[in-house]
Amino acid sequence: MTTVYSNSGVDDDTRRTMLYTGDIFVYPASPASAELIGFARERIEEAFRGRDPETAQYEMPVEEFAALLADLKPRFIHHRQCKKLLPMVIEEADCDLDLTYFDVPRLRTSTSHDYLTSGISYAFHPHRDCWYSAPFNQINWWIPIYPVVAENVMAFHTQYFDRPVANGSARYDYAEWNRSSRHTAAQHVQNDTREQPRPEEPIELDPQVRVVPEAGGKMMFSGAQLHSTVPNTSGRTRFSIDFRTVHVGDVRDRVGAPNVDASCTGTTLRDFVRCSDLGRMPEDLAVAYEKEALLIRS
């Protein structure tokens, strides 16, 4: 059973154990997360050139909106300031910077009333990140940049945390995705034809859990949680940041959430860098996880 904890004082070791069993943690905005969303707002508002980013969808052709995001998002993701700010956010959450690794922060958008739901502003169907070659000790962090409401966040389908779902992960190869699909997102404006793991059986969307953090607030959940983008009916485009962390001790010791239904190929571990010095994930760990993924698939 999933429990949502608000501003819990448990230490990181205890929290990770609880996250691996399906619990969700929410924290208020902090100095570092406020600085991160402040930096994001500057980049977003500069890109929209005087338009209100949350309502600009009503003033722009969808192709122009998609092109703007296609330029904005990579510049934010790879900006050196993000590599400075993310470890600060992670440290405020009581994580050991020498043992915690993070990947790049994604700038996400969810437009209202199906204005743009594919490609660069993909509306995610129910999925686990573990279907996309994420390790089972991955922790997802989600931070809204502007205020959000229940009508434009994400939904957790917690009854499936330890319940298998028939899915297409066996056809997903992370290395092939990076070669052929990741960089074509902006081309998919009207629909998204890229092969992505999705449920291959009906999903009971209810009951569901929707968490609404404040702007700059942090939500943490396991990459094994089944979750989806809520159909945005709020009238405003939602902007958020998400990134992922792993604890290298858990990676080495194979500590994490259970694998109930993933059979994808490859691993995302090479995407992670150490918080303390941006050192790469040890190659031997990535290779070992790739070999284990092949064994699971076979």
N, C-alpha and C positions, 0 to 999 in steps of 0.2 A: 504493500500500500504506500503510495506517494504522500509525503508530508511536505508542505511548503513552509520553510523557516524564514522569518523576517528578522534581519539584523542579529543573527545568532552569534554568540560569543565563542563557539567551539573552535578549537585549533584546526589547522589545515589538515593534519593527518586524520583527525576524526571526521572532518567535513568530507574529505575525499571518500572515506569508507561509506559514509551515508549517501553521497552522490552515486556511488557505484551500486547502491541498492534501490535507486530511483527517487531519492528525495531531491528537492529543489531549494536553493538558497537565494534570498533577495536581500540586498543591502542598499542603504540610501546613498545619494551622491556624496562623494568625498572630494577633497581638494584636487587630487590627481585626475579623477574622472571628470570633474567640472572643467579642468584645464583641457582634457581631451575633447570633450564635446564643444568647448569654446573654440578650439582649433578647427574642429570639423565644421562648425557653423560658419566660421570665417571663409573656409574653402568653398562651402556650398553657396553662401550668399554672394560671394565674388563671382561664382560661375553663373548664377541666375541673373546677375546684372540689374538689380533693383526690383525684380519680381519677388513676391513672397514664395519661397520654395515649396511651402505646404499647399499652395493653391495655384501655382504656376501651370499645372496641368490643364486648367480651364482656359489658359491664354495661349497655349502653344500647340502646334500640330504634334502628334505623337512621335513622328519621325525626328523632329527637331529636339524633342524632350529626350528621346533615346540617345541621340547623338551627343547631347550635352552630358548625359550620364556616362557615356562611353569614354569621354575625355576626363570627366571629373573623378570617377571612381579609381582608375589606376593611379592617378596622380596622388590621391589621398593614401591609397593602400601602401604605396612604396615611398612615401615621404619620410625623410630621415627623422622628422619630429615625432612620428608615430613610434619609431623604434626607441625613442627616448621616453615617451609618455607611457607606453604600455607596461614596461617593467615597474614604473611608479604605481600604476593602478594595481598591478599584481602584488606588489610589496605591501600596499595598504590593506590587502586582504589576508595578510599574515602568511604569505607563501615564501618559502626559502628560495632566494633568487639564484643560488648556485645549483639547485636541484630542479627548478621549474623552467620549462621550455615553452615558448609561445610561437604561434605562427602570425602571419600578417593580419592586420585588422581589415575586415571587409566593411565597406560602406554599403548598406542595404537600403533599398527603397521599396515601399509598397504603395502603389497609387490607388486612388479611390474609384470604386464603381467600374472596375475592369478597364480602365484607361490604357494601362500597359502592364501586362502580367507575364510576359515571356522575356527570354533573353536577358538583357541587362537589368531588368527589374522583375526577375522570375518570381512567381508566386508558387512557393513550394507545396507540392502535394504531401500527404502523410509519408514520412520517411524517418529512418534512423541515419545519423551520420556514419554509423558503422557499415551501412550498405555501400558507402562511398570510400571504402578502404581506410577509414579512421580507426585507430587503435581503440580497444575497449577500455583503456584508462584515460581517454580524452575527456576533458571538461570543457564545455561550451560556456562562453561568457557573452552576454547580450546587454547592450546599453542603449537606451533611446536618446537621440540627440535633441529632439523637441518633445514636448509633452505628448503622451500617447493615451489612448482610451481602449476599452475592451474590444471595440470594433476594428482596431487596426494593429493588434499585436500578433501573437502566435498562440496556437492551441496545443496543449499536451494531451495525448491520448494514453493516459497512464495505465489503463487496464491492459495495455499490450507490453508493458515493460518486460515482463517475464513470459509473455505469450507469443509464440511464433506467428509470423505473418508470411504467407506466400508472397514472394517478391522477385524482382529481376536482378538481384545483385550478382548472380552467377555470370551475367553477361557484362559486368562492369570491370574494366581494367584501368586502374588509376594512371598508369604510364600512358596508355593509349588516349585517355581523356585529356591529359596534358598536351599530347602531341596534336590532337585533331579537333578537340571540342571546346576547351576552356576559353580560347582566345576569339571564338566566333560569336560570343554572347550578343554583341551589339547588332549582329545581322538578323537576329530573330525578334522582329518587332510585332508581327501579327500572330505568330505561333512559334513554338520551340520544338524543332524536330530532332534535337540531340538525344541520343540514347542515355537515359538516366534511370537508375533503379527506382521502382515504384511498386506499390502493392499490386498483387495479381489475384486478389480476392476482395470482396466487399469489406470495407472498414466501418466499424461503428464509431462515428465521430463523437457521439455522446455516450456517457458523460465525458466532459473534457474540462481541463483546467486552463484558465487564462490568467496570467499574472501581468499586472500593470505597474511597472516601476515608475518612479519619478524620472524626469529628464536627468541624465547623469547617474541614475541608479543602476546597480549591477545585478543581473540575474545569472546564476550558475546552475548548470544541469549536465547530466551525463550525455555523451554522444550516442548512447544506446537508447535514449528516450525517443519514442515515436512522437513526432510533432509535425505541425503543418502551419502554413501561413493562413491566418484568418482572412476570409473574404472582406476586404476593406470597404466598409459602408459608412465611414466616418465623415466623408466629405473633404478630407485632407490627406495629402501624401505623407506617409510615415517615413522618417529617416532614422536609421539606427546603425550601430557599430556592433559587429560580433567578431570574436576571435576565439582561439582555442589554446588550452594549455595541457601539458602532460608533466607528471613528476617522473624524473628519470629512474628513481628507485622502483616505482611501480612498473615502469616499462621493463626494466631488467628482471623484476621478480614475477612478471605476468600477473600483476594484481589489477583488477578492473571489474567492470560490469560483465554479466554473463553474455555469451554469444548464443542467442536463441534462434537466429535465422539468417545470419549474414554469410555469404559465400563468394565474396568479391575477390579480385586479384590485386596484389600490390599493397603498398602502405603509404600513408601520408607523412610518416615520421621524418623524412628528409626536409619537410617544410618547416620544422621547428628549430628555433635557436634558443640558446640559454639566456635567461634574463640578465645575468650578471655581466656577461661580456660578449653576447651575440655569437658564442661558439656554436658550431653545428652539432646536431644530434650525432652521436657515435655511429659510424657506418655499420659496425657489426650488429647493432640493434636493428637497423633498418633491413639489413639482409636477412636476419633471423626471422623477422616478422613477415617478410615476403615469402620465405620458405614455408612458414606455418600457414599462410593464406593459401598457398598452392595445395598443401596437404588437406586443408579443410574443404577446398573446392573439389578435390578428387575423391 
